[in-house]
Amino acid sequence: MNINKSQVAQRFAKAGQSYAEHAIVQKQICQQLLQLIQQYLPSTSLNRVFEIGCGSGNLSHLLMQNFEIKHVFLNDLYSEVQQHFQAKENLEWLIGDVEQLDFPQSLDLIASSSALQWVGDIDLVFKKSAAALTPQGYLCFSTFGQQNLQEIKALTGQGLNYLTLDEIQHKLLKQGFEILHLSESLEILNFSHPKAVLQHLKATGVTATAAQHRWSKQSLQQFYQDYQQFSELDQSGQYHYQLSYHPIYCIARSKP
């Protein structure tokens, strides 16, 4: 599937204000990724760090709070993300498509959370990462697996093509990375109505794949009706509508 990067940028820029509030799972994923980074990195002092797809800064702020970083390079598709950060001398912006950008060099850490699923050529990004890292530098990221937003894909046919754990492992090993940690989990959010599911997706910008998808009154009603298959009754007799997130976590180290 070809990803329209300008459309992705547009949707996330639109969701910029609401993202921080509604991206509950993405926030949890950042916390989990930070814990793994703290667990595997030998030092809390880092020279040069590059974050791919920083968004509203959930991971960036955690890294800056928990590590002593001399120079931070932040990337995203659109410059509006800069509003989530205060100007700092040690902070440098690299706005644009990470597949087209020249990576900063001699990096101790390349980090990314909930962004690499939007990359068309992940092999290229892994290759550029391997070249940009210092010997035994770290590539630490979270992305999403094949069960991500599976309910939406089942009902609308819209969604990204996600990689499996094995595919990610193979691609990293091909670039000479040593994989220290690779895991996945399934997080389920519950909503009171299918409409609330769509509102959540819009507020987090993750509808950026729905290029040709235009809702009519009829198709919306049909969607609500079809979503019943993903509902459950709770003890008080209320229906809950499920939405799946399938995070994958990876800590990899470059060649010595």
C-alpha positions as CSV (number, residue, x, y, z in Angstrom):
1,M,0.0,0.0,0.0
2,N,1.3,3.4,-0.9
3,I,1.1,5.8,1.9
4,N,0.2,9.4,1.1
5,K,2.7,11.2,3.4
6,S,1.1,14.7,2.9
7,Q,-2.3,13.3,3.9
8,V,-0.8,11.6,6.9
9,A,0.8,14.9,7.9
10,Q,-2.5,16.7,7.4
11,R,-4.5,14.3,9.5
12,F,-2.0,14.4,12.4
13,A,-1.6,18.1,12.2
14,K,-5.4,18.4,12.5
15,A,-5.4,16.1,15.5
16,G,-2.4,17.9,17.0
17,Q,-4.4,19.4,19.9
18,S,-6.6,16.4,20.6
19,Y,-3.9,13.8,20.2
20,A,-2.3,14.3,23.6
21,E,-5.6,13.9,25.3
22,H,-7.0,10.9,23.4
23,A,-3.9,8.9,22.5
24,I,-4.2,6.8,25.7
25,V,-2.6,3.7,24.3
26,Q,0.2,5.6,22.5
27,K,1.1,7.2,25.9
28,Q,1.2,3.8,27.6
29,I,3.4,2.5,24.8
30,C,5.8,5.4,25.3
31,Q,6.0,4.6,29.0
32,Q,6.7,0.9,28.3
33,L,9.3,1.8,25.6
34,L,11.0,4.1,28.0
35,Q,11.2,1.4,30.7
36,L,12.8,-1.0,28.1
37,I,15.3,1.7,27.0
38,Q,16.3,2.3,30.7
39,Q,16.6,-1.4,31.2
40,Y,18.9,-2.0,28.2
41,L,21.0,1.2,27.8
42,P,24.2,1.1,29.9
43,S,24.2,4.8,30.7
44,T,21.8,7.6,31.3
45,S,24.2,10.0,29.7
46,L,23.9,10.3,25.9
47,N,25.7,12.5,23.4
48,R,23.4,12.5,20.3
49,V,19.8,11.2,20.1
50,F,17.5,11.2,17.1
51,E,13.8,10.6,17.3
52,I,11.8,9.6,14.3
53,G,8.2,10.8,14.3
54,C,8.1,12.7,17.6
55,G,4.5,14.0,17.2
56,S,3.3,15.8,20.3
57,G,6.4,14.7,22.2
58,N,5.2,11.8,24.5
59,L,8.4,9.9,24.1
60,S,10.7,13.0,23.6
61,H,9.7,14.5,26.9
62,L,10.2,11.2,28.7
63,L,13.7,10.7,27.2
64,M,14.7,14.3,28.1
65,Q,13.4,13.9,31.6
66,N,15.2,10.6,32.2
67,F,18.4,10.9,30.3
68,E,21.1,13.5,30.2
69,I,21.3,14.3,26.5
70,K,23.8,16.7,24.9
71,H,22.1,17.0,21.6
72,V,18.6,16.0,20.5
73,F,17.4,15.8,16.9
74,L,13.6,15.6,16.4
75,N,11.9,14.6,13.2
76,D,8.3,14.7,12.1
77,L,6.5,15.2,8.8
78,Y,5.0,18.6,9.6
79,S,6.5,21.6,11.4
80,E,3.3,22.2,13.6
81,V,4.8,19.6,16.1
82,Q,7.2,22.3,17.2
83,Q,4.4,23.9,19.3
84,H,4.7,21.0,21.8
85,F,8.3,21.9,22.6
86,Q,10.1,24.8,24.1
87,A,13.1,26.1,22.1
88,K,16.3,24.7,23.6
89,E,19.9,25.1,22.5
90,N,20.5,21.4,22.3
91,L,17.4,20.7,20.3
92,E,17.5,20.6,16.5
93,W,14.6,20.0,14.1
94,L,14.6,17.8,11.0
95,I,11.2,18.2,9.5
96,G,10.3,16.0,6.6
97,D,9.9,12.4,5.4
98,V,12.4,10.3,7.2
99,E,12.8,8.1,4.1
100,Q,14.1,11.2,2.2
101,L,16.1,12.8,5.0
102,D,19.9,12.5,5.7
103,F,20.2,11.2,9.2
104,P,22.4,12.9,11.7
105,Q,25.6,10.9,12.2
106,S,27.5,9.5,15.3
107,L,24.2,8.8,17.2
108,D,24.1,7.0,20.5
109,L,20.3,6.3,20.2
110,I,17.7,6.4,17.5
111,A,14.2,6.2,19.1
112,S,10.7,6.1,17.7
113,S,7.3,5.4,19.1
114,S,4.1,4.6,17.2
115,A,5.5,6.0,13.9
116,L,7.4,3.5,11.9
117,Q,4.2,1.8,10.6
118,W,3.8,4.9,8.4
119,V,7.1,4.2,6.7
120,G,6.9,2.8,3.2
121,D,10.5,1.4,3.0
122,I,11.4,0.2,6.5
123,D,14.5,-1.6,5.2
124,L,15.9,1.8,4.1
125,V,15.2,3.3,7.5
126,F,16.9,0.4,9.2
127,K,19.9,0.7,6.8
128,K,20.2,4.5,7.4
129,S,19.9,3.9,11.2
130,A,22.7,1.3,11.1
131,A,24.9,3.7,9.2
132,A,24.1,6.6,11.5
133,L,24.7,5.0,14.9
134,T,28.0,4.8,16.7
135,P,29.4,1.3,17.2
136,Q,27.0,-0.4,19.7
137,G,24.6,2.4,19.4
138,Y,20.9,1.7,20.0
139,L,17.8,1.6,17.8
140,C,14.8,1.5,20.2
141,F,11.2,1.7,18.8
142,S,7.6,0.7,19.1
143,T,5.4,0.1,16.1
144,F,2.2,-1.9,15.5
145,G,1.5,-5.4,14.5
146,Q,-1.1,-7.1,12.3
147,Q,-4.0,-7.1,14.8
148,N,-3.8,-3.3,15.1
149,L,-7.3,-1.7,14.6
150,Q,-8.4,-5.0,13.2
151,E,-12.0,-4.2,13.8
152,I,-11.8,-1.1,11.5
153,K,-10.0,-3.1,8.8
154,A,-12.5,-5.9,8.9
155,L,-15.4,-3.5,8.4
156,T,-14.0,-0.8,6.1
157,G,-11.1,-2.6,4.3
158,Q,-9.0,0.5,5.3
159,G,-5.7,0.1,7.2
160,L,-2.0,-0.2,7.0
161,N,0.0,-3.3,6.0
162,Y,1.7,-4.2,9.3
163,L,4.8,-6.3,9.7
164,T,5.0,-9.4,11.8
165,L,7.6,-9.9,14.6
166,D,9.5,-12.3,12.4
167,E,9.6,-9.9,9.5
168,I,11.0,-7.1,11.7
169,Q,13.6,-9.5,13.2
170,H,14.7,-10.6,9.7
171,K,15.0,-7.0,8.5
172,L,17.0,-5.9,11.5
173,L,19.4,-8.9,11.3
174,K,19.9,-8.2,7.6
175,Q,21.3,-4.7,8.6
176,G,23.7,-6.3,11.2
177,F,21.7,-5.3,14.3
178,E,21.8,-7.4,17.4
179,I,18.3,-7.8,18.8
180,L,18.2,-7.4,22.6
181,H,14.4,-7.3,23.0
182,L,11.5,-8.0,20.7
183,S,8.0,-8.4,22.1
184,E,4.3,-7.7,21.3
185,S,1.1,-7.3,23.2
186,L,-2.6,-6.7,22.6
187,E,-4.3,-3.7,24.2
188,I,-8.1,-3.4,24.0
189,L,-9.9,-0.1,24.4
190,N,-13.7,-0.2,25.2
191,F,-16.1,2.4,24.0
192,S,-19.8,3.1,24.7
193,H,-20.8,3.3,21.0
194,P,-19.2,2.7,17.5
195,K,-19.5,6.5,17.0
196,A,-17.1,7.0,20.0
197,V,-14.6,4.6,18.3
198,L,-14.6,6.8,15.2
199,Q,-14.3,10.0,17.3
200,H,-11.3,8.5,19.1
201,L,-9.6,7.6,15.8
202,K,-10.2,11.0,14.4
203,A,-8.9,12.7,17.6
204,T,-5.6,10.6,17.4
205,G,-5.1,11.1,13.6
206,V,-4.8,7.4,12.9
207,T,-7.5,7.6,10.2
208,A,-4.8,8.9,7.9
209,T,-5.1,5.8,5.6
210,A,-8.8,6.4,4.9
211,A,-8.1,8.3,1.6
212,Q,-11.2,7.3,-0.3
213,H,-13.4,6.6,2.6
214,R,-16.3,9.1,2.8
215,W,-19.1,8.3,5.2
216,S,-22.7,8.7,4.1
217,K,-25.6,8.5,6.5
218,Q,-26.3,5.0,5.2
219,S,-22.8,3.7,5.4
220,L,-22.4,5.1,8.9
221,Q,-25.5,3.3,10.1
222,Q,-24.3,0.1,8.4
223,F,-20.9,0.5,10.2
224,Y,-22.6,1.0,13.6
225,Q,-24.7,-2.1,12.9
226,D,-21.7,-4.2,11.7
227,Y,-19.7,-3.1,14.8
228,Q,-22.1,-5.1,17.0
229,Q,-19.9,-8.2,16.3
230,F,-17.1,-6.5,18.3
231,S,-19.3,-5.7,21.3
232,E,-19.7,-7.3,24.7
233,L,-22.2,-6.9,27.5
234,D,-20.8,-5.9,30.9
235,Q,-22.2,-6.9,34.3
236,S,-24.6,-3.9,34.3
237,G,-26.0,-4.8,30.9
238,Q,-24.2,-2.0,29.0
239,Y,-22.6,-2.7,25.7
240,H,-18.9,-2.1,25.2
241,Y,-17.4,-1.8,21.7
242,Q,-13.8,-3.0,21.4
243,L,-10.9,-1.5,19.5
244,S,-7.6,-3.4,19.4
245,Y,-4.1,-2.0,19.5
246,H,-1.2,-4.3,18.8
247,P,2.1,-2.7,19.9
248,I,5.5,-4.2,19.1
249,Y,8.6,-3.2,21.1
250,C,12.1,-3.5,19.9
251,I,15.6,-2.8,21.4
252,A,18.4,-3.4,18.9
253,R,22.1,-2.6,19.0
254,S,24.4,-1.8,16.1
255,K,27.6,-3.7,15.3
256,P,30.6,-3.1,17.7
